[in-house]
Amino acid sequence: MIIINGDALTLDQVIRVADGLEKVSVSRGAVERIMASRRRIEKAMEEGSVIYGVNTGFGDLINVRIEKERIVSLQENLLKSHSSGYGAPVEKRVVRAMILLRANSLAKGYSGVRPEIVEALLELLNKDVIPFIPEKGSVGSSGDLSPLAHLASVLIGEGKVLDGGKIVDSLPLLTAKGIRPVKLDAKEGISLINGTSYMLSNLAIAVEDAENLIKHSLISAAMIFHLLGATERALDPRLFRVRPYEEHAIVAREMRNLIKGSKRIQEGTINRVQDAYSLRCVPTVLGSVLQTFNFVKNIAKRELNSATDNPLVFDQVISGCNFHGEPLALASDYLGIAMTELGNIAERQIFRALDSTLSGLKPFLAENPGEESGLMIAQYVAAALCNENKVLSYPASADTIPTSANQEDHNSMGATSSRKLLRIIENVQGIVAIEMLVGLRGMQMYGVSGEELEKVFSYLREEVGDVAGDRETTSIIARISELIRSGKMLERVHVRIN
């Protein structure tokens, strides 16, 4: 059971809820803060205060005052009108993370909702109800209005849900699971949809996946180092004391550990002065990727326990800009560029291992070149994935398109940034899988030495089998990609990036 209070949620907990069915509840202290915030909203309304989204219209309709008897219908109308999106359903793990993050933000006690709203969100999680949310439609300011409106509509028995892969009306499924729709009160509709939960869900999952992928990319790079008999001089710790980037030194340290005992590398260190950049510069390139990752991870961790709706309730009700997705937009684009570069250098290592004029090995690692093409086309696939990533890594946050009659005249586009980040990471996972296939094929042909590399080889051979001869490799790449995603290789081969 994970207990949320608005202040202590971790990335690990988000992933456990997103990928599993771990139960979630709200702490007693958080409930007390939520109730205190609610009383302040009710007092302000009794005093006749003008509060955005409570007794006014939304966006450019801010100057329209709402009569007291229409305040409740205002909140429900908000969810209905803002449920406007396009595209395929958001992936289940992202939706589950969204629900958790919205509940945790409201649990901080600055949003003016009743405890029932947080409890209703958690009931969706605990009974595994997955709202249908179109993947496209958020501009990342005023929060993720469209995605969160689709989510919140299910709370009131409106909207759609995913059931057995089909998009169906929410109310019959809620009834079947014993969930009663809630009746919204003042401020609750806007508090449910005015936040960064979609952007943050994408980013939190991307951070988890990127960390796992960085570790595996060090393993795949070590495999190619061994296969090509690279010199280990470029991993000398003295280099990283005079250009003291911590992450560069970490990558060099882990590479030294992974290749320790490799006879091919020992020979290469004796016979080579230096290697091409795709080998020699691994600590610098992957170390810089790790720098970027650490920066972005800290942004995500900070946002997990932030209040991101508007207005927020203190001793006064204050309209601000905590809903704006700029920190997540820039962070998502930054990590997307870094992960694209990780894929780029991995592809260059693949290419070098398969080009006989550069590797000194058989062309494309074919046993019988000419009669067989070996892994020629696997490199084409890596090149295609790299090309797609270069398109996807253009920063969405460099753009802004005004909305709501120019009341909302600067938008972050962070939903696009975070959504395409997940696609980039998926593509890089394929590239690293191909690099591992090349390393496995090469080790099978030319041998393996070194304790850690032998563990890698044994594990992949157990899971993938013999990879000699011309064969269909789509399924092999998919299998290695699945192994990377599972993280099980890291139980045998330890890689530390902190």
The 8 nearest C-alpha neighbors of each residue, nearest first, counted from 0:
[[1, 22, 23, 21, 2, 24, 3, 16],
 [2, 0, 23, 22, 24, 3, 21, 12],
 [1, 3, 24, 25, 23, 26, 0, 4],
 [4, 2, 25, 5, 26, 103, 24, 1],
 [3, 5, 29, 26, 6, 106, 25, 107],
 [6, 4, 107, 103, 106, 304, 104, 3],
 [5, 7, 304, 4, 8, 107, 305, 3],
 [8, 6, 5, 9, 4, 304, 3, 303],
 [7, 9, 6, 304, 303, 3, 12, 5],
 [10, 8, 12, 11, 7, 13, 300, 303],
 [9, 11, 13, 12, 14, 203, 300, 8],
 [10, 12, 14, 9, 13, 15, 207, 8],
 [13, 11, 15, 9, 14, 10, 16, 8],
 [12, 14, 10, 16, 11, 15, 17, 96],
 [13, 15, 17, 11, 16, 12, 18, 10],
 [16, 14, 12, 13, 19, 18, 17, 11],
 [15, 17, 19, 13, 14, 21, 18, 20],
 [18, 16, 92, 14, 96, 95, 15, 19],
 [19, 17, 15, 16, 92, 14, 20, 95],
 [20, 18, 16, 15, 21, 17, 14, 92],
 [19, 21, 16, 22, 125, 18, 127, 17],
 [20, 22, 16, 19, 0, 23, 15, 1],
 [21, 23, 0, 125, 20, 1, 24, 124],
 [22, 24, 1, 0, 2, 121, 21, 125],
 [25, 23, 2, 3, 1, 26, 121, 22],
 [24, 26, 3, 2, 4, 29, 27, 23],
 [27, 25, 29, 28, 4, 2, 3, 30],
 [28, 26, 30, 29, 31, 25, 4, 32],
 [27, 29, 31, 26, 30, 32, 4, 25],
 [28, 30, 4, 32, 26, 31, 27, 106],
 [31, 29, 33, 27, 28, 32, 114, 34],
 [30, 32, 34, 28, 29, 33, 35, 27],
 [33, 31, 108, 35, 29, 34, 30, 36],
 [32, 34, 108, 30, 36, 31, 35, 114],
 [35, 33, 37, 31, 36, 32, 30, 113],
 [36, 34, 32, 38, 37, 33, 31, 39],
 [37, 35, 111, 33, 39, 34, 38, 108],
 [36, 38, 111, 34, 40, 35, 39, 112],
 [37, 39, 41, 35, 40, 36, 42, 34],
 [40, 38, 42, 36, 37, 41, 43, 35],
 [41, 39, 43, 37, 42, 38, 111, 44],
 [40, 42, 38, 44, 39, 43, 45, 37],
 [43, 41, 45, 39, 44, 40, 38, 46],
 [44, 42, 46, 40, 45, 41, 48, 39],
 [43, 45, 47, 41, 46, 42, 48, 40],
 [46, 44, 42, 47, 43, 41, 48, 40],
 [47, 45, 43, 44, 48, 42, 41, 49],
 [46, 48, 44, 45, 43, 49, 42, 50],
 [49, 47, 43, 44, 46, 50, 45, 54],
 [48, 50, 54, 47, 51, 55, 44, 53],
 [51, 49, 53, 54, 48, 52, 55, 316],
 [52, 50, 55, 53, 54, 49, 310, 61],
 [51, 53, 55, 57, 56, 54, 50, 189],
 [52, 54, 186, 50, 51, 185, 55, 70],
 [53, 55, 65, 64, 50, 52, 70, 49],
 [56, 54, 64, 52, 65, 51, 63, 61],
 [55, 57, 61, 60, 63, 52, 64, 62],
 [56, 58, 60, 61, 52, 59, 55, 51],
 [59, 57, 60, 61, 403, 406, 56, 407],
 [58, 60, 406, 61, 403, 404, 57, 405],
 [61, 59, 56, 57, 58, 62, 63, 55],
 [60, 62, 56, 57, 59, 55, 63, 58],
 [63, 61, 60, 64, 55, 56, 59, 57],
 [62, 64, 56, 55, 61, 60, 65, 54],
 [65, 63, 55, 54, 62, 66, 56, 61],
 [64, 66, 54, 55, 69, 70, 67, 63],
 [65, 67, 69, 68, 64, 70, 54, 55],
 [68, 66, 69, 70, 65, 54, 71, 44],
 [67, 69, 66, 70, 71, 65, 72, 73],
 [70, 68, 72, 67, 66, 71, 73, 65],
 [69, 71, 73, 67, 72, 68, 185, 54],
 [72, 70, 184, 73, 74, 69, 185, 183],
 [71, 73, 75, 69, 74, 70, 76, 68],
 [74, 72, 70, 76, 71, 75, 69, 77],
 [75, 73, 188, 77, 72, 71, 76, 183],
 [74, 76, 72, 77, 78, 73, 79, 188],
 [77, 75, 79, 73, 78, 74, 72, 80],
 [78, 76, 74, 75, 80, 79, 81, 73],
 [79, 77, 148, 81, 75, 76, 80, 152],
 [78, 80, 76, 82, 77, 81, 75, 152],
 [81, 79, 77, 82, 78, 76, 83, 148],
 [80, 82, 78, 83, 145, 79, 148, 77],
 [83, 81, 148, 149, 79, 145, 80, 78],
 [82, 84, 81, 145, 80, 136, 85, 149],
 [85, 83, 136, 133, 135, 145, 82, 86],
 [86, 84, 135, 133, 136, 134, 87, 83],
 [87, 85, 133, 134, 135, 88, 84, 136],
 [86, 88, 133, 134, 89, 85, 135, 132],
 [89, 87, 133, 132, 134, 131, 90, 86],
 [88, 90, 134, 132, 133, 91, 87, 94],
 [91, 89, 93, 92, 88, 94, 134, 87],
 [90, 92, 94, 93, 95, 89, 129, 17],
 [93, 91, 17, 95, 94, 18, 90, 96],
 [94, 92, 96, 91, 90, 95, 200, 97],
 [95, 93, 97, 91, 96, 92, 98, 90],
 [96, 94, 17, 92, 98, 97, 93, 91],
 [95, 97, 17, 93, 99, 94, 200, 98],
 [98, 96, 94, 100, 196, 95, 99, 200],
 [97, 99, 95, 101, 96, 100, 102, 120],
 [100, 98, 96, 102, 97, 101, 103, 95],
 [101, 99, 103, 97, 102, 98, 196, 96],
 [100, 102, 104, 98, 103, 99, 196, 97],
 [103, 101, 99, 117, 105, 100, 104, 106],
 [102, 104, 5, 106, 100, 105, 101, 3],
 [103, 105, 306, 101, 106, 102, 5, 107],
 [104, 106, 102, 107, 103, 110, 108, 101],
 [107, 105, 5, 103, 108, 104, 29, 4],
 [108, 106, 5, 105, 104, 109, 4, 29],
 [107, 109, 33, 32, 106, 36, 110, 105],
 [110, 108, 312, 311, 107, 36, 111, 313],
 [111, 109, 311, 112, 312, 108, 105, 190],
 [110, 112, 37, 36, 40, 109, 312, 186],
 [113, 111, 187, 37, 110, 114, 186, 116],
 [112, 114, 115, 116, 37, 34, 33, 111],
 [115, 113, 116, 117, 30, 33, 118, 112],
 [116, 114, 118, 113, 117, 119, 181, 112],
 [115, 117, 119, 114, 118, 113, 120, 112],
 [118, 116, 120, 102, 119, 114, 115, 121],
 [117, 119, 115, 121, 116, 120, 122, 114],
 [120, 118, 122, 116, 121, 117, 115, 123],
 [121, 119, 117, 123, 122, 118, 102, 98],
 [120, 122, 124, 118, 123, 119, 125, 23],
 [121, 123, 119, 125, 124, 120, 126, 118],
 [124, 122, 128, 120, 121, 126, 125, 127],
 [125, 123, 127, 121, 122, 126, 128, 95],
 [124, 126, 122, 22, 127, 123, 121, 23],
 [125, 127, 123, 124, 128, 122, 176, 121],
 [128, 126, 124, 125, 123, 129, 20, 122],
 [127, 129, 123, 126, 124, 130, 160, 161],
 [128, 130, 160, 161, 127, 131, 94, 91],
 [131, 129, 160, 150, 159, 161, 132, 128],
 [130, 132, 160, 159, 161, 88, 129, 133],
 [131, 133, 88, 89, 149, 146, 130, 134],
 [134, 132, 88, 86, 85, 84, 87, 135],
 [133, 135, 89, 86, 88, 87, 132, 85],
 [136, 134, 85, 133, 86, 84, 137, 415],
 [135, 137, 84, 145, 85, 138, 134, 83],
 [136, 138, 143, 139, 145, 414, 135, 144],
 [139, 137, 412, 140, 410, 414, 411, 136],
 [140, 138, 413, 412, 324, 411, 414, 137],
 [141, 139, 142, 323, 410, 324, 138, 411],
 [142, 140, 322, 193, 323, 144, 143, 139],
 [141, 143, 194, 140, 322, 193, 195, 139],
 [144, 142, 137, 139, 195, 146, 145, 194],
 [143, 145, 192, 147, 142, 146, 148, 193],
 [144, 146, 148, 82, 81, 147, 137, 83],
 [147, 145, 149, 148, 132, 143, 144, 150],
 [146, 148, 192, 150, 149, 144, 145, 143],
 [149, 147, 78, 151, 82, 145, 150, 192],
 [148, 150, 82, 152, 146, 147, 132, 151],
 [151, 149, 147, 148, 130, 152, 153, 146],
 [150, 152, 148, 154, 153, 149, 147, 191],
 [153, 151, 157, 158, 149, 154, 155, 150],
 [152, 154, 156, 157, 158, 151, 155, 150],
 [155, 153, 151, 152, 180, 156, 181, 119],
 [154, 156, 180, 181, 153, 152, 157, 182],
 [157, 155, 170, 153, 180, 154, 169, 152],
 [158, 156, 152, 153, 155, 169, 170, 159],
 [159, 157, 152, 153, 169, 149, 168, 156],
 [158, 160, 168, 169, 131, 167, 130, 166],
 [161, 159, 130, 131, 169, 167, 129, 166],
 [160, 162, 166, 165, 129, 131, 164, 130],
 [163, 161, 165, 164, 160, 166, 167, 129],
 [162, 164, 165, 161, 166, 167, 160, 129],
 [163, 165, 162, 161, 166, 167, 160, 88],
 [166, 164, 162, 161, 163, 167, 160, 131],
 [165, 167, 161, 160, 159, 162, 131, 164],
 [168, 166, 159, 160, 165, 169, 161, 162],
 [169, 167, 159, 170, 160, 158, 171, 166],
 [168, 170, 159, 160, 172, 171, 158, 156],
 [169, 171, 156, 173, 172, 168, 174, 157],
 [172, 170, 174, 173, 169, 175, 168, 167],
 [171, 173, 175, 174, 170, 169, 176, 168],
 [174, 172, 178, 170, 176, 175, 171, 169],
 [173, 175, 177, 171, 172, 176, 178, 170],
 [174, 176, 172, 173, 177, 171, 178, 170],
 [177, 175, 173, 174, 178, 172, 126, 128],
 [176, 178, 174, 175, 173, 179, 172, 126],
 [179, 177, 173, 176, 174, 180, 122, 175],
 [178, 180, 181, 177, 173, 174, 156, 155],
 [181, 179, 155, 156, 154, 178, 182, 173],
 [182, 180, 155, 154, 183, 179, 119, 116],
 [183, 181, 155, 184, 180, 71, 154, 75],
 [184, 182, 187, 181, 71, 74, 188, 75],
 [183, 185, 71, 187, 186, 182, 74, 70],
 [184, 186, 187, 53, 71, 70, 74, 183],
 [187, 185, 53, 189, 188, 190, 52, 184],
 [188, 186, 190, 112, 189, 185, 184, 183],
 [189, 187, 74, 191, 190, 186, 78, 75],
 [188, 190, 192, 191, 187, 193, 186, 52],
 [191, 189, 187, 188, 193, 192, 308, 110],
 [190, 192, 188, 189, 193, 187, 151, 147],
 [193, 191, 147, 144, 189, 148, 190, 194],
 [192, 194, 142, 308, 190, 141, 189, 144],
 [195, 193, 142, 308, 307, 322, 196, 192],
 [194, 196, 142, 198, 143, 197, 199, 322],
 [195, 197, 199, 97, 198, 194, 100, 101],
 [198, 196, 200, 199, 97, 195, 143, 201],
 [199, 197, 414, 201, 200, 195, 196, 417],
 [198, 200, 202, 196, 201, 197, 203, 195],
 [201, 199, 197, 203, 96, 202, 97, 198],
 [200, 202, 198, 199, 204, 417, 203, 205],
 [201, 203, 205, 199, 200, 204, 417, 206],
 [204, 202, 206, 200, 205, 201, 199, 299],
 [203, 205, 207, 201, 206, 202, 208, 200],
 [206, 204, 202, 208, 203, 207, 421, 209],
 [207, 205, 209, 203, 204, 208, 202, 210],
 [206, 208, 204, 210, 205, 209, 203, 211],
 [207, 209, 205, 211, 206, 210, 212, 204],
 [210, 208, 212, 206, 211, 207, 205, 213],
 [211, 209, 213, 207, 212, 208, 206, 214],
 [210, 212, 208, 209, 214, 213, 207, 215],
 [211, 213, 209, 215, 214, 210, 216, 208],
 [214, 212, 216, 210, 215, 211, 209, 217],
 [213, 215, 212, 211, 217, 216, 494, 210],
 [216, 214, 218, 212, 217, 213, 219, 211],
 [215, 217, 213, 219, 218, 214, 220, 212],
 [216, 218, 220, 215, 214, 219, 221, 213],
 [217, 219, 215, 221, 216, 220, 222, 214],
 [218, 220, 216, 222, 435, 221, 217, 434],
 [219, 221, 217, 223, 222, 218, 216, 224],
 [222, 220, 224, 218, 219, 223, 258, 217],
 [221, 223, 219, 225, 438, 220, 224, 226],
 [222, 224, 226, 220, 225, 221, 438, 227],
 [225, 223, 221, 229, 227, 222, 226, 228],
 [226, 224, 228, 222, 223, 227, 264, 263],
 [225, 227, 223, 228, 224, 222, 441, 442],
 [228, 226, 224, 229, 225, 223, 358, 352],
 [229, 227, 264, 263, 267, 225, 226, 224],
 [230, 228, 224, 267, 264, 227, 231, 274],
 [229, 231, 268, 267, 232, 264, 271, 273],
 [230, 232, 234, 233, 268, 229, 264, 235],
 [233, 231, 234, 235, 230, 268, 273, 279],
 [232, 234, 231, 279, 235, 230, 280, 238],
 [233, 235, 251, 232, 231, 236, 255, 282],
 [234, 236, 232, 237, 233, 238, 231, 251],
 [237, 235, 238, 239, 234, 240, 248, 251],
 [238, 236, 240, 239, 235, 241, 234, 242],
 [239, 237, 236, 240, 241, 235, 242, 234],
 [240, 238, 242, 243, 241, 237, 236, 248],
 [239, 241, 243, 237, 242, 238, 236, 248],
 [240, 242, 239, 243, 238, 237, 244, 236],
 [243, 241, 239, 240, 244, 238, 247, 237],
 [244, 242, 240, 239, 241, 245, 248, 247],
 [243, 245, 247, 246, 242, 248, 239, 286],
 [244, 246, 248, 247, 243, 249, 239, 286],
 [245, 247, 286, 249, 248, 244, 290, 289],
 [248, 246, 286, 282, 250, 249, 244, 283],
 [247, 249, 251, 245, 246, 239, 250, 252],
 [250, 248, 246, 252, 247, 251, 253, 496],
 [249, 251, 282, 253, 247, 252, 248, 286],
 [252, 250, 234, 248, 254, 282, 249, 253],
 [253, 251, 249, 255, 250, 254, 248, 256],
 [254, 252, 256, 250, 255, 251, 257, 249],
 [253, 255, 257, 251, 256, 252, 250, 258],
 [256, 254, 252, 253, 258, 257, 259, 251],
 [255, 257, 253, 259, 254, 258, 252, 451],
 [256, 258, 254, 451, 255, 259, 253, 221],
 [257, 259, 255, 261, 256, 221, 254, 260],
 [260, 258, 256, 449, 261, 257, 255, 450],
 [259, 261, 449, 262, 258, 448, 450, 265],
 [262, 260, 449, 448, 264, 263, 259, 258],
 [261, 263, 265, 264, 448, 260, 266, 449],
 [262, 264, 228, 266, 265, 261, 225, 267],
 [265, 263, 228, 267, 266, 261, 229, 262],
 [264, 266, 262, 268, 267, 263, 261, 269],
 [267, 265, 263, 269, 264, 268, 270, 262],
 [266, 268, 228, 264, 230, 270, 229, 269],
 [267, 269, 230, 265, 266, 271, 270, 231],
 [268, 270, 266, 267, 271, 265, 230, 272],
 [269, 271, 267, 268, 266, 272, 230, 265],
 [272, 270, 267, 273, 268, 269, 230, 274],
 [271, 273, 270, 274, 230, 268, 269, 232],
 [274, 272, 271, 230, 275, 279, 232, 233],
 [275, 273, 279, 278, 276, 229, 230, 272],
 [274, 276, 277, 278, 279, 273, 280, 229],
 [275, 277, 279, 280, 278, 274, 281, 344],
 [276, 278, 275, 344, 280, 348, 279, 347],
 [279, 277, 276, 280, 281, 275, 274, 224],
 [278, 280, 276, 274, 233, 281, 275, 277],
 [279, 281, 276, 283, 282, 278, 277, 284],
 [280, 282, 284, 283, 285, 278, 279, 277],
 [283, 281, 247, 286, 250, 251, 285, 280],
 [282, 284, 286, 280, 247, 281, 285, 287],
 [285, 283, 287, 281, 286, 282, 280, 288],
 [284, 286, 288, 287, 282, 281, 283, 289],
 [285, 287, 247, 246, 289, 283, 282, 284],
 [286, 288, 290, 284, 289, 285, 283, 291],
 [289, 287, 285, 337, 291, 286, 290, 292],
 [288, 290, 292, 286, 287, 291, 246, 285],
 [291, 289, 287, 293, 288, 292, 246, 286],
 [290, 292, 288, 294, 289, 293, 295, 334],
 [291, 293, 289, 295, 290, 294, 296, 288],
 [294, 292, 296, 290, 291, 295, 289, 297],
 [295, 293, 291, 297, 292, 296, 290, 298],
 [294, 296, 298, 292, 297, 330, 293, 291],
 [295, 297, 293, 299, 298, 294, 292, 300],
 [296, 298, 300, 295, 294, 299, 301, 293],
 [299, 297, 295, 301, 296, 300, 302, 294],
 [298, 300, 296, 302, 297, 301, 203, 303],
 [301, 299, 297, 303, 302, 298, 296, 10],
 [302, 300, 298, 299, 303, 304, 297, 305],
 [301, 303, 305, 299, 304, 300, 298, 199],
 [304, 302, 300, 301, 305, 299, 8, 100],
 [303, 305, 6, 5, 302, 301, 104, 8],
 [306, 304, 302, 303, 307, 104, 301, 5],
 [307, 305, 104, 308, 107, 109, 304, 105],
 [306, 308, 322, 321, 194, 305, 195, 104],
 [307, 309, 193, 194, 322, 190, 321, 306],
 [310, 308, 311, 318, 319, 193, 322, 321],
 [309, 311, 318, 317, 308, 316, 319, 51],
 [312, 310, 309, 110, 109, 317, 316, 318],
 [311, 313, 316, 109, 110, 315, 111, 36],
 [314, 312, 315, 316, 109, 311, 317, 36],
 [315, 313, 312, 316, 39, 36, 317, 40],
 [316, 314, 313, 312, 317, 39, 43, 311],
 [315, 317, 312, 311, 313, 310, 318, 314],
 [318, 316, 310, 311, 315, 319, 312, 313],
 [319, 317, 310, 309, 311, 316, 320, 51],
 [318, 320, 321, 317, 309, 310, 311, 322],
 [319, 321, 322, 323, 309, 318, 141, 307],
 [322, 320, 307, 323, 319, 308, 309, 306],
 [323, 321, 307, 142, 194, 308, 141, 320],
 [324, 322, 140, 321, 320, 325, 142, 141],
 [323, 325, 139, 327, 411, 413, 140, 326],
 [324, 326, 328, 411, 327, 323, 329, 413],
 [327, 325, 329, 328, 324, 330, 298, 323],
 [328, 326, 330, 324, 325, 329, 331, 413],
 [329, 327, 413, 325, 331, 330, 416, 326],
 [328, 330, 332, 331, 326, 327, 396, 333],
 [329, 331, 327, 333, 295, 328, 332, 326],
 [332, 330, 417, 328, 334, 333, 329, 416],
 [331, 333, 335, 329, 394, 330, 334, 416],
 [332, 334, 330, 336, 335, 331, 329, 337],
 [333, 335, 337, 331, 336, 332, 338, 330],
 [334, 336, 332, 420, 338, 333, 337, 392],
 [335, 337, 339, 392, 333, 334, 338, 332],
 [338, 336, 334, 340, 288, 339, 335, 333],
 [337, 339, 341, 335, 340, 336, 334, 342],
 [340, 338, 336, 342, 337, 341, 388, 335],
 [339, 341, 343, 337, 342, 338, 336, 344],
 [342, 340, 338, 339, 343, 344, 345, 337],
 [341, 343, 345, 339, 427, 340, 344, 346],
 [344, 342, 340, 346, 341, 345, 385, 339],
 [343, 345, 347, 346, 341, 342, 277, 348],
 [346, 344, 342, 348, 347, 343, 349, 341],
 [345, 347, 349, 343, 348, 344, 381, 342],
 [348, 346, 344, 350, 349, 345, 277, 351],
 [347, 349, 345, 351, 346, 350, 277, 352],
 [350, 348, 346, 352, 347, 351, 434, 345],
 [349, 351, 347, 353, 348, 352, 354, 346],
 [350, 352, 348, 354, 353, 349, 357, 358],
 [351, 353, 349, 358, 350, 354, 348, 227],
 [352, 354, 363, 350, 351, 362, 355, 364],
 [355, 353, 351, 357, 356, 352, 362, 358],
 [354, 356, 362, 358, 359, 360, 357, 361],
 [355, 357, 354, 358, 359, 360, 362, 351],
 [358, 356, 355, 354, 351, 359, 352, 353],
 [359, 357, 355, 360, 352, 356, 354, 227],
 [358, 360, 355, 356, 357, 361, 227, 354],
 [361, 359, 358, 355, 362, 364, 352, 353],
 [360, 362, 364, 355, 365, 363, 359, 366],
 [363, 361, 355, 364, 354, 353, 365, 360],
 [362, 364, 353, 373, 374, 375, 365, 354],
 [365, 363, 361, 362, 373, 353, 366, 374],
 [364, 366, 373, 368, 363, 367, 371, 372],
 [367, 365, 368, 364, 468, 371, 361, 373],
 [366, 368, 365, 371, 370, 369, 372, 468],
 [369, 367, 371, 365, 370, 366, 372, 362],
 [370, 368, 371, 372, 367, 365, 362, 373],
 [369, 371, 368, 367, 372, 365, 366, 469],
 [370, 372, 368, 369, 367, 373, 365, 469],
 [373, 371, 375, 365, 368, 369, 374, 363],
 [372, 374, 365, 363, 364, 371, 375, 469],
 [373, 375, 377, 363, 376, 372, 364, 378],
 [376, 374, 363, 377, 373, 378, 372, 379],
 [375, 377, 379, 378, 374, 380, 373, 372],
 [376, 378, 380, 374, 379, 375, 381, 433],
 [377, 379, 381, 376, 380, 375, 382, 350],
 [380, 378, 376, 382, 377, 381, 383, 375],
 [379, 381, 383, 377, 378, 382, 384, 376],
 [382, 380, 378, 430, 384, 379, 383, 346],
 [381, 383, 379, 385, 380, 384, 378, 386],
 [384, 382, 380, 386, 385, 381, 379, 387],
 [385, 383, 381, 387, 386, 382, 426, 388],
 [386, 384, 382, 388, 383, 387, 343, 381],
 [387, 385, 383, 389, 384, 388, 382, 390],
 [388, 386, 384, 390, 389, 385, 391, 383],
 [389, 387, 391, 385, 390, 386, 423, 339],
 [388, 390, 386, 392, 387, 391, 385, 339],
 [389, 391, 387, 388, 392, 393, 386, 385],
 [392, 390, 388, 389, 393, 387, 419, 423],
 [391, 393, 336, 389, 390, 335, 388, 394],
 [392, 394, 391, 390, 395, 389, 332, 336],
 [395, 393, 332, 396, 397, 392, 416, 398],
 [394, 396, 397, 416, 398, 412, 415, 393],
 [395, 397, 398, 394, 412, 328, 411, 329],
 [398, 396, 395, 394, 399, 411, 393, 412],
 [399, 397, 396, 395, 400, 412, 411, 394],
 [398, 400, 410, 409, 411, 401, 412, 397],
 [399, 401, 410, 402, 409, 398, 408, 138],
 [402, 400, 408, 405, 409, 407, 399, 410],
 [403, 401, 407, 405, 404, 408, 400, 406],
 [402, 404, 405, 406, 59, 407, 58, 401],
 [403, 405, 406, 402, 59, 407, 401, 408],
 [406, 404, 408, 407, 403, 402, 401, 59],
 [407, 405, 59, 403, 404, 408, 58, 402],
 [408, 406, 405, 402, 403, 409, 401, 58],
 [407, 409, 401, 405, 406, 402, 410, 400],
 [410, 408, 401, 399, 407, 400, 411, 140],
 [409, 411, 140, 399, 412, 138, 139, 400],
 [410, 412, 325, 139, 413, 324, 396, 140],
 [413, 411, 138, 139, 396, 414, 415, 410],
 [414, 412, 328, 416, 139, 411, 415, 324],
 [413, 415, 198, 417, 139, 416, 412, 137],
 [414, 416, 418, 413, 417, 412, 419, 395],
 [417, 415, 413, 395, 414, 331, 328, 332],
 [416, 418, 420, 331, 414, 201, 415, 419],
 [419, 417, 415, 420, 421, 416, 414, 201],
 [418, 420, 422, 421, 417, 416, 415, 423],
 [421, 419, 417, 423, 335, 418, 422, 416],
 [420, 422, 424, 419, 423, 418, 205, 425],
 [423, 421, 419, 425, 420, 424, 426, 418],
 [422, 424, 420, 426, 425, 421, 388, 427],
 [423, 425, 427, 421, 426, 422, 428, 420],
 [424, 426, 422, 428, 423, 427, 421, 429],
 [425, 427, 423, 429, 428, 424, 384, 422],
 [428, 426, 430, 424, 342, 429, 425, 431],
 [427, 429, 425, 431, 426, 430, 432, 424],
 [428, 430, 432, 426, 427, 431, 480, 433],
 [431, 429, 427, 433, 381, 432, 428, 342],
 [430, 432, 434, 428, 433, 429, 216, 427],
 [433, 431, 429, 435, 480, 430, 479, 434],
 [434, 432, 436, 430, 435, 431, 476, 437],
 [435, 433, 431, 437, 436, 432, 349, 219],
 [434, 436, 438, 432, 219, 433, 437, 439],
 [435, 437, 433, 439, 434, 438, 440, 432],
 [438, 436, 434, 440, 435, 439, 441, 433],
 [437, 439, 435, 441, 222, 436, 440, 223],
 [440, 438, 436, 442, 441, 437, 435, 443],
 [441, 439, 443, 437, 438, 442, 466, 436],
 [442, 440, 438, 444, 443, 439, 445, 437],
 [443, 441, 446, 445, 439, 444, 447, 440],
 [442, 444, 440, 441, 446, 445, 439, 447],
 [445, 443, 441, 442, 446, 440, 364, 467],
 [446, 444, 442, 441, 443, 447, 226, 440],
 [447, 445, 442, 443, 444, 448, 441, 226],
 [446, 448, 442, 453, 452, 449, 445, 261],
 [449, 447, 261, 453, 262, 260, 452, 450],
 [448, 450, 260, 261, 452, 259, 451, 453],
 [449, 451, 453, 452, 454, 260, 448, 259],
 [452, 450, 454, 453, 257, 449, 492, 455],
 [451, 453, 455, 454, 449, 450, 456, 257],
 [452, 454, 456, 450, 451, 455, 449, 457],
 [455, 453, 451, 457, 452, 456, 458, 450],
 [456, 454, 452, 458, 453, 457, 459, 451],
 [455, 457, 453, 459, 454, 458, 460, 452],
 [458, 456, 460, 454, 455, 459, 453, 461],
 [459, 457, 461, 455, 460, 456, 454, 462],
 [458, 460, 462, 456, 461, 457, 463, 455],
 [459, 461, 464, 457, 463, 462, 458, 456],
 [462, 460, 458, 459, 464, 463, 457, 456],
 [461, 463, 459, 460, 464, 458, 478, 479],
 [464, 462, 460, 459, 461, 475, 465, 478],
 [465, 463, 460, 461, 462, 466, 459, 475],
 [464, 466, 467, 460, 463, 443, 440, 461],
 [465, 467, 440, 464, 468, 463, 439, 470],
 [468, 466, 465, 440, 469, 366, 443, 470],
 [469, 467, 470, 366, 466, 373, 365, 371],
 [470, 468, 373, 371, 372, 467, 471, 365],
 [469, 471, 472, 468, 466, 467, 373, 374],
 [470, 472, 473, 474, 469, 475, 476, 468],
 [471, 473, 475, 474, 470, 476, 377, 374],
 [474, 472, 476, 475, 471, 477, 377, 478],
 [473, 475, 477, 472, 476, 478, 471, 479],
 [476, 474, 472, 478, 477, 473, 479, 463],
 [475, 477, 479, 473, 478, 474, 432, 433],
 [478, 476, 474, 480, 475, 479, 481, 473],
 [477, 479, 475, 481, 480, 476, 474, 482],
 [480, 478, 482, 476, 481, 432, 477, 475],
 [479, 481, 477, 483, 432, 478, 482, 429],
 [480, 482, 478, 484, 479, 483, 477, 485],
 [483, 481, 479, 485, 480, 484, 478, 486],
 [484, 482, 480, 486, 481, 485, 479, 215],
 [483, 485, 481, 482, 486, 480, 211, 208],
 [484, 486, 482, 487, 483, 481, 488, 480],
 [487, 485, 483, 484, 488, 489, 482, 211],
 [488, 486, 489, 490, 485, 482, 483, 491],
 [487, 489, 490, 486, 491, 492, 482, 458],
 [490, 488, 492, 491, 487, 493, 486, 494],
 [491, 489, 488, 487, 492, 493, 486, 494],
 [492, 490, 489, 488, 493, 454, 487, 455],
 [493, 491, 489, 490, 488, 451, 494, 454],
 [492, 494, 489, 491, 490, 495, 488, 451],
 [493, 495, 214, 253, 492, 496, 489, 217],
 [496, 494, 497, 493, 253, 214, 249, 250],
 [495, 497, 249, 494, 250, 214, 246, 253],
 [496, 495, 249, 246, 245, 293, 289, 494]]
